[in-house]
Amino acid sequence: MVEQKPEKVSNFLKDKIPLLFIIIFITYGCESSFKNFDIDLIDKQIELQDFVEKSTVRKDEILENIDE
């Protein structure tokens, strides 16, 4: 097994720690972005269902008025 001097190992870790933080930050940002997208999508789906229900009621009212 190849042995490395403590300074080289320490420098290697110092070089990799910023990269690790950047990867964690990007991962967290993407995850929260997708979570917000899912929440917005659910809200839009609820709004669409409400609109469909209201438009169906309005259509029925219009058809009743036409029949009279």
Short mmCIF file of the C-alpha atoms (twelve columns), coordinates in Angstrom:
data_MODEL
# 
_entry.id   MODEL 
# 
loop_
_atom_site.group_PDB 
_atom_site.id 
_atom_site.type_symbol 
_atom_site.label_atom_id 
_atom_site.label_alt_id 
_atom_site.label_comp_id 
_atom_site.label_asym_id 
_atom_site.label_seq_id 
_atom_site.Cartn_x 
_atom_site.Cartn_y 
_atom_site.Cartn_z 
_atom_site.pdbx_PDB_model_num 
ATOM 1  C CA . MET A 1  0.000   0.000  0.000   1 
ATOM 2  C CA . VAL A 2  1.283   3.456  -0.842  1 
ATOM 3  C CA . GLU A 3  1.736   5.697  2.119   1 
ATOM 4  C CA . GLN A 4  1.218   9.414  1.818   1 
ATOM 5  C CA . LYS A 5  2.722   12.053 3.997   1 
ATOM 6  C CA . PRO A 6  0.266   13.819 6.319   1 
ATOM 7  C CA . GLU A 7  0.850   17.143 4.524   1 
ATOM 8  C CA . LYS A 8  -0.147  15.679 1.175   1 
ATOM 9  C CA . VAL A 9  -3.266  14.091 2.625   1 
ATOM 10 C CA . SER A 10 -4.157  17.327 4.375   1 
ATOM 11 C CA . ASN A 11 -3.696  19.331 1.168   1 
ATOM 12 C CA . PHE A 12 -5.770  16.802 -0.757  1 
ATOM 13 C CA . LEU A 13 -8.629  17.172 1.737   1 
ATOM 14 C CA . LYS A 14 -8.357  20.963 1.714   1 
ATOM 15 C CA . ASP A 15 -8.664  20.884 -2.064  1 
ATOM 16 C CA . LYS A 16 -11.706 18.603 -1.995  1 
ATOM 17 C CA . ILE A 17 -13.709 20.253 0.836   1 
ATOM 18 C CA . PRO A 18 -14.821 23.317 -1.218  1 
ATOM 19 C CA . LEU A 19 -15.910 21.004 -4.020  1 
ATOM 20 C CA . LEU A 20 -17.900 18.929 -1.544  1 
ATOM 21 C CA . PHE A 21 -19.658 22.039 -0.211  1 
ATOM 22 C CA . ILE A 22 -20.477 23.164 -3.733  1 
ATOM 23 C CA . ILE A 23 -21.965 19.759 -4.572  1 
ATOM 24 C CA . ILE A 24 -24.041 19.770 -1.372  1 
ATOM 25 C CA . PHE A 25 -25.237 23.323 -2.063  1 
ATOM 26 C CA . ILE A 26 -26.260 22.498 -5.652  1 
ATOM 27 C CA . THR A 27 -27.999 19.294 -4.534  1 
ATOM 28 C CA . TYR A 28 -29.933 21.127 -1.825  1 
ATOM 29 C CA . GLY A 29 -30.875 23.909 -4.249  1 
ATOM 30 C CA . CYS A 30 -32.153 21.450 -6.841  1 
ATOM 31 C CA . GLU A 31 -34.092 19.494 -4.250  1 
ATOM 32 C CA . SER A 32 -35.849 22.569 -2.871  1 
ATOM 33 C CA . SER A 33 -36.515 23.823 -6.395  1 
ATOM 34 C CA . PHE A 34 -38.231 20.555 -7.323  1 
ATOM 35 C CA . LYS A 35 -40.158 20.618 -4.048  1 
ATOM 36 C CA . ASN A 36 -41.414 24.135 -4.819  1 
ATOM 37 C CA . PHE A 37 -42.292 23.038 -8.347  1 
ATOM 38 C CA . ASP A 38 -44.324 20.115 -6.980  1 
ATOM 39 C CA . ILE A 39 -46.164 22.378 -4.525  1 
ATOM 40 C CA . ASP A 40 -46.943 24.899 -7.286  1 
ATOM 41 C CA . LEU A 41 -48.120 22.103 -9.549  1 
ATOM 42 C CA . ILE A 42 -50.489 20.786 -6.885  1 
ATOM 43 C CA . ASP A 43 -51.832 24.321 -6.315  1 
ATOM 44 C CA . LYS A 44 -52.442 24.756 -10.047 1 
ATOM 45 C CA . GLN A 45 -54.192 21.386 -10.193 1 
ATOM 46 C CA . ILE A 46 -56.531 22.445 -7.367  1 
ATOM 47 C CA . GLU A 47 -57.240 25.760 -9.125  1 
ATOM 48 C CA . LEU A 48 -57.998 23.903 -12.344 1 
ATOM 49 C CA . GLN A 49 -60.397 21.531 -10.578 1 
ATOM 50 C CA . ASP A 50 -62.201 24.517 -8.996  1 
ATOM 51 C CA . PHE A 51 -62.423 26.205 -12.384 1 
ATOM 52 C CA . VAL A 52 -63.856 23.062 -14.006 1 
ATOM 53 C CA . GLU A 53 -66.467 22.734 -11.257 1 
ATOM 54 C CA . LYS A 54 -67.481 26.410 -11.537 1 
ATOM 55 C CA . SER A 55 -67.612 26.283 -15.319 1 
ATOM 56 C CA . THR A 56 -69.766 23.146 -15.212 1 
ATOM 57 C CA . VAL A 57 -72.207 24.856 -12.842 1 
ATOM 58 C CA . ARG A 58 -72.250 27.964 -15.038 1 
ATOM 59 C CA . LYS A 59 -72.802 25.853 -18.168 1 
ATOM 60 C CA . ASP A 60 -75.761 24.131 -16.513 1 
ATOM 61 C CA . GLU A 61 -77.225 27.529 -15.543 1 
ATOM 62 C CA . ILE A 62 -76.876 28.800 -19.098 1 
ATOM 63 C CA . LEU A 63 -78.489 25.660 -20.517 1 
ATOM 64 C CA . GLU A 64 -81.394 25.997 -18.084 1 
ATOM 65 C CA . ASN A 65 -81.904 29.627 -19.132 1 
ATOM 66 C CA . ILE A 66 -81.869 28.678 -22.802 1 
ATOM 67 C CA . ASP A 67 -84.496 25.971 -22.230 1 
ATOM 68 C CA . GLU A 68 -86.890 28.432 -20.553 1 
# 
